[in-house]
Structure formats: structure tokens, C-alpha cells
Amino acid sequence: MLSLMLRHTGTKLPRGQRAARRAQFAATATTAVRSLIRSHCSSAGRLAERVGLDQGMPAILSHTFERWDGKGLPAGRSGVEIPVEMRIAQLADTAEVFLRTSGLAAAVGTVKERRGTQFDPRLADLFCAHAVELTAGLLELDPWPEALSAAPDEAPLSGAGIDTILSAMGDFADLKSPFTAGHSRAVAELAAGAAGERGLPGDEVAVLRRAGWAHDLGRMGVSNGIWDKSSPLSAMDIERLQMYPYLSERILGRVPDMQRVAEVAGAHHERLDGSGYPRGLGAVRLDESQRILAAADSYQTSLEPRPHRAPMSPRAAGQRLWFEARAGRLGEDAVNAVLVVAGHRQARRRSPSSGLTGRELEVLSRLCQGMNNKDIAAALFIAPKTARNHVEHIYAKIGATNRVSATLYALDHGLLDRSG
């Protein structure tokens, strides 16, 4: 790499300096890799602690990239300094990859070749001697029911235990990209609060909180090369990205008693007009909880930076959310509830008796601000005659005769928007 860089710049250094530069570059690269691996191991240990695994698990996970011969990272530990649990896991990990991709002979050959270097010699010999029986039917098995059957029956997770695990998994899924740190926590609180605002029962509030924590687990199945891309996404990129809510649903749906959470989490990018993904569900197939989570996720996402844009202000995010509702993509009741929870005191409620359209609500808002028909037209990019017609229709629908009575009606029915 250094030689290519020098050749590209037309620079030619004396041989001694080139060797020194290569050594410096190698040392820098090694330091960077060691730091990355240390961070990886530390993160795995933190996750183990968060989900309540054995207290010794973080120490075991810190040896993930160590080798029997001491040439691993980050600490260069060797031999029995590496916990036996990790020595077994390392061998099993490599053997499974070669078994799946190249067959049993390749798996055995690789383990033999790495005996005494990467792997504990005794464990390598044990695997090779019993490889046929150890791997019999392995690739045909579904590991999930096997893992569930091996789980202890005497200490099932309680509601609080499930909450702890889901919140931890959500936090770590968010850490996949620097742009999403804390996203799932915020969505969970917005969604649960909005469910309470809408008067949903307690068990459904709990469903929404859990779905908020876990709705982005499927992000782990999409490359960071897509998530962190600042240029326009290709058709293939979009295809992969739009599958991730389905992956979230699949992960959660395989956990006992999590089917309802899975249904809600998997629909957080669906839209009422059928323009969402991954299934393109429409209003008829989206229940209130799914609509609330979609609104909460959309609002919170607007507040966060992305590779292709800066974060929006709360006011701009709220305006965007209402635009999505008026366009028929998000539910107005869900949007209103989310904005109330987010602290938008002027979140708008359409009066059931008013029958005002989205455009008429916009005109009413500006009418209450003292604008005349010409000003309203300029603000909304419509003709003055159109603005006048809207005002007349509003007066007729709400029984108002002038600006004062229209403003009082808007105040009484929570329709006054001062953000426009």
C-alpha cells in the first residue's frame, strides 16, 4: 500500500527510508486493529452484562481473538491463559464455516492444519477423532429450537427480564452506525407515551415500548456500507435496506410470546397509502399500535443526523410529520399523540365535527395569525381566489362568521398551530 501511494505521488524515497516508512505504517495498522478488537471484545462483554449472563462471561469474551500460540489480539495471551470455553468456541466457529462452505474433509483438514497455532492441540485432536459424529446432521438442524430446548425451565424470564434484554439489544443494534446511537430508546419512549395518550390498555403500551426497543434489530443484517452511504443509494442498496424490518420481525417472532411485538415492530416503515416497506401494507391492514410506532420512528429519525443530511429541529420534524399525515402516509391520531409526548403543545387535533381537510387546517392556522387572503395565498403558494374559497368553506363548516370566532373555535378544538 505504501509503495502504491508513493508511486501515485511520484515520490521515490531511498531504500532505508522506504523500509522505515513500511515499518511505521505496519505499526500504525497493528495498533488500529488492536484497538478495534479491544473495542469489539469490550462491547461484547458489556452486552453480556446488560442481558444478565454469567458474571464470568465478559472475561471469556475478551479472549475472542486470542490464539493458542500467543499470536492473537488484543493481549497476545496463549495456551491455557485462554479460557477453555473460548478455545472450544473458536474451534467450533472455524470448523462450522469450513463444514458449511467446503464439506467435512475441509473442516477436518483446516483444524489439523491449525493445530497448535490457532487451536488447542488437545481440542483439535478431539474434534478430528470424532468429527463425523460431531457434525452428523448439523447443517440440517434448525439451531433455534435446539437452543430453546437446552434452555433451563426453572428460571424463565419475567416481564422485567425481557425488557432488560430487549432494551440492551436495541442499544447495541443502534451502535452499528454512529448516526443512530440512542435511537431505539427514544422511539420506545415516544411510542409508549403516545399509546398512553391515545388511551391504549397497559399491555398494549408495553408492546409498543418493547417494539420500540427492538424494531431496528434487523439493521444488523444490512451492511454499514449502505447505512453510512452519503451518495444516492443504488436499486440493489434500496432492495436490501427495505428488507430489514422483515428481519426484525423474524428475529422477534421466533421468541415465545413475542409475536405481537414482532407484528408491531415489523411494520414501522409501512404507510397508510401502501407506499411503505417491506410488504406495502395499507391502512386497512395497519392497526393503531403499528401506526403509532411508525409515527414515533419517523419523528425521531428526523431529529437525528444521517450521512446525507443534517438533523432537523424539533419544530421542523413536527412539521414534516404533519405533512406525512396530511399526505395520507401516517395516521393523524398517531402523529398528534407522538407530538404531544414530544412536547409540541400545539399538536393539532382535527375536530370530528369540523370535517376540515388538511389544506383547510393550514388556511385556518394562518387566518388565526391575522393573515388576509393574499397573505395566506402567498404563504401556501396558492391563488388568492383559492385562499378566499378555503376561508369561506371553513366558516361554513365550523359555523364562524369572522376571524375572531374562527380563532376561538380553533383554540377550543386544539386546531391552532403557531409553528406555521
N, C-alpha and C positions, 0 to 999 in steps of 0.2 A: 504493500500500500504506500509506504513512504517513497519507494522508487518511482511509482506511478505519479505521485504528487510532484516529485522533483522533476520528472521528465516533462510533465504537463507545463510546469512553470519555466522550463528551460534552464533550470538551475543544476549545476554539476558541482558537487562537493568532493573534496579529497576523500579517499577511501576510509581513512581513520575517522573523519567526521561523519561519514555515512554510517559507519558501524555504531558510532556513539548515538546518532540520531535514532537508529533502529532499536538500540537497547533502551533508549529513553521512551520511545513510542511503545515498546513492548511492556515496559514497567508501568506506564500510564494505563495501558489497556488492562493489564492484570489487576491493577488497583481498582479500576472501574468495575470490572467483572466481580471482584471480591466484594466490593461494596454492594453491588446489585444482589448477589447471592445472599449476603448477610441480611439485607433488607427483606428478601424473599422469605428466608427462614424465620426472621423475626415476625413478619406478618402472619405466617402460618401458625406460629406459636401464639400470637395474640388472638387469632381466630379460635384456636383450640381452647384458650382460656375463656373466651366470650361464650362459647357454646357449652361450657361446663364439662369438658373432657378431663381425664385423669390429670392430676397436677404435674405428673412427670412428662406429659406429652410434649409441652414446648421444648424441653431439653432434648427429647428424642428427635423432634422435627428439625432442630438446629444442626443435625448431622446429615441432612438430606443429600448434600453434595460432597460429603467426605468419601474417601476411598480407603480400602484396606491397606494399600501401600503408602498412605500418607500424602499422596499427590492431589488430593481433593481440596475443596474450598468450603468454608472461608478460613478455617483454622488449621488445616493440614493434619488433622487427627488421623490416627492409624490403628489397625488391629482391633483389639478388644476395647480400645477407648471409644469406639463407635458402638452404641447400644445394639444388642443383638436384634431387637425389634426392627431397627433401621437397616441392619445388614440383610435381614430377610426381605424387607420391603424393597430394597434396592435391587436385589437379585430377581425377585418376582416381577418387578416393573420391567426390567430389561428382557427377561425371558418371555413375558407376555407379548411384548411388542414384536419380537422376532417370531414367536409362535404364530401370531395373527397375520404377519406380513409375509413370512417365508416358510413356515412349517416347523415341525418338531425338530428335524435334524439341524436346522439353522439355529434354533433356540439352544439346543444342547451344545452345538459347536461354539456358539458365542460365549456361553457360560464357561466352557472348558478353556477357551482362549483367554478369558479374563480372570481365570482362577489365580488367586494370589496377587493380583494387581488391583482390579476394581472390587473383586468379591472375596469374601472369607473362604479360604480353601475348603474347609470342612463343609460349609453350606453348599459350595459349588459341587463337591463330590456327592453330597446327599441328593441334590437335585438331579444330577446326571444319572445316578444309580436308580432313581425312582421316577424319572421324567415321564415315562409312558403312563403310569397310574396317576401321577400328579396332574397331568394335563388332559386326561381322558374326558372327553365331552365338554371341556372347559369353554370352548368357543361357542358351543350351542346353548350354554346356560344363560339365563337372564339373571345377572348379578343382583338385581334389586330385590326380588322375593327371597333370594338366598340370604341376603344381608338382613332382611326383616325377620326371617325365621331364626337367625342367630342372635337377634336382639333379646335382651333379658325381659321376661314377662313381669318380674316382680316390682319393677320401678318404672312404669310408663310415665311419659312426660305429662305434666299438668298443663293447664292453660298458661300459667306464668312461664313455665319452662319452654313451651312452644314459642311464646312471644320473645323470649330471650334469644332463641336460636334464629328466628326469622329476622329480628332486628339486626343481629350480628351478620347474618348472610347478606342482608340488604346493604349494610355499611360496606362490606368488603366487595360486593358487586359494584358499588359506586366508585370504589377506589381503582377500578380498572382504567378509568380515564380521569385526569386531573380536572376536567370540566364538570364532573358530576358528584364530587365529594359532598356528602350530606343530602343528596337529592331525595333518596328514599325516605329518610327520616321526616323531611319536610312534607313530602307528599302524604305520608301516613297521617301526620297530624292534621293537615288540611282536610283530607278525606274523612277522617273520623269526626272532626269538628263539624264539617258540612253535613254529615249524616245526622249528628245531633241536632243541628239547626233545622233540618228537614223533618225531625221527629221520628226517625227510624228507630226500631227497637234496639235494645242493648246488644243482642247477639249479632245484629247486622252492623252496628257500629264497630264491634270487634272484628268482624270480617273485613270491613273496609280498612281498618288500621293494619291488619295483617297483610292484606293485599297491597297496601301502600308500601310496606316494608319490602315485600318480595316481588313486586311487579317487574322489576328490571333484572331478575336473576338470569334471564335469557341473554342479557348483554354479553355474558361470558362466552357465548357461542359465536360472537361476531368479532372479527379481527379489529385491533386498535388502529390498523391502517385505514379502516373505514370510519370508525368513531372519531378519530383525530384528524381527519382529512379536511383541509380548508378549501380545496378546489371542488368544483361540482362533482357529484357522485356519478359514476357510470351506471348503466342499466343493471349490470351484474351486482354492483355495490348496493343499489336500492333493493334488489331482489333479496339479497342476504339480510340486509338491515330489517326489512319488513317481516322477516320470519321470527325475529327474536321474541315478540310477545307470545308466540306459539310455544317457543322453548320454555318460557317462564311457566306457562300453563301446564306443559308436560311435566316439568320438574315438580311442581306443587301437586298436580293431580295424582301422582303416584304415592303421595303420603296419605295414610289413613286419616279420614275426617277433614282433609284439606280440599275436597272437591269444590266446595262453594268458594273458597278463597281463590282457587285456581280459575274458576269461571270469571270472577271479577277481575283478577289480575291480568288474565289473558286478553281482556277486551279494552285495555286502557288506551289503545290507539284506534279503536273503532269509532265511527262517526255516524250520526243520525241519518245523514244523507247517503250512507253506503260508501263514502269515499275513503274510509279508514282501512286499516290492515290489522291482522293478516287475512281475515276472512271477508272483509267488506260487508259486515253486518249493518243493517239499517235500524231505524227507530223501533220497529215492531219487535226486534229481537234483542234490544238492549234495555235492561231493567234500570231502576233508579240508582242502585249502587254502582253499576257499571258506568252510568252517566256521570255520577259524582267523581269517581276515580279518574275518568277521562278529563274532566274539567280541572281537577286538582293537579294532575300531572302536567297538563298544558300550561296552567298558570305558573307553576313552579319552574318549569323548563324555561319559560320566558325570562324569569329573573336571573337565570344562570348564563354564564358565557358559553359560547360554543366556538369551535375553530373558525367558523365562517362569519361570526357576528359577535358584537358586544352584548352584555346583559342589558335587559330592559329595566326601566324604573318600575316600581310597583304600579304607578299610575298608568304607564304605557302598557304594562302587562294586563292590567284590568281592562283597559280599552280594547286590547287585542282579543281578550276572552269574550267580551260582549260582541265584538264583531263576528267571532266564530259562532256565537249563539244566534245572532240575527241572520247569519248566512245559512242557518239550518244544520250546522255541523255538531254543535254542542247543545245540550239541554239548558234552557233558560233558568229553570228552577235550580238545577245543579250549579250553574255558573253563579247565580245570585248567592247561593249558600256558601260556595267557596270564597267568594269575595267578601262576604260578611265576616267569615272566620279569619280572612287575611287582613282584616282591619279597614276595609273600604266601607266607611259608614254610609256612603251614599249609594251602596249597591242597589240596583234598580229592581223593583218588583212590578211586573205587569199586573194591573188590577184585573181580576177575572171579569168584572163588569164593564171595563172600559173598551175592550176589543181593539186597542190601539196596535198598529203594526210597528215593526222595528223602526221604520223611517219616521212614523208619526211620533214615536218616543223621542227621536233625535230632534225633531222640529219643536216638540213641546219643551224640551230641555232648553233650547236656545230662546224660545219665546219667553220662558220664565227668567232668562238672563237679561231681558229688556231689548232683545234684537227685534227690528222690524222685518217685514217680509224680504226686503232687499238684502239685509244683513244675513238673514237665515239662508237665503239662496246662495250668497257668496260663500258662507261657511260650509255648506253641504254640496256645493258645486251643482246646483240645480237652478232652473229658471225661476225668476220672481213669481211668475204666474203659478208655477207648480207649488212654490212655498205657500202662496196665498190659499191654494186649494187644500193643501195639507192642514193649514190652520183652521179653515172652515170645517173640514171633516172632524178635526179634533174637538172643536167647540160643540159640534153636533153630537158626538159620541159621549162626551163627558158632561154635557149639559151646562157648559160655560158660555158666558156672553162677552167676556173681555179677558185681558191679560191677568188681572188680579184674581178673578175667580178660577182661571185655569191654573194659576200658580198655587193657590190654596188647595185645589184638587190634587195637584202633583205632590204637594207636601203631605197631604193626608194619606195618600196611597203609595208613598215611598217611591215616586217616579222622578223626583227631581235629581238631576245629575249635574253637579257643578264641575265635573272633570273635563267636559267637552269644550 
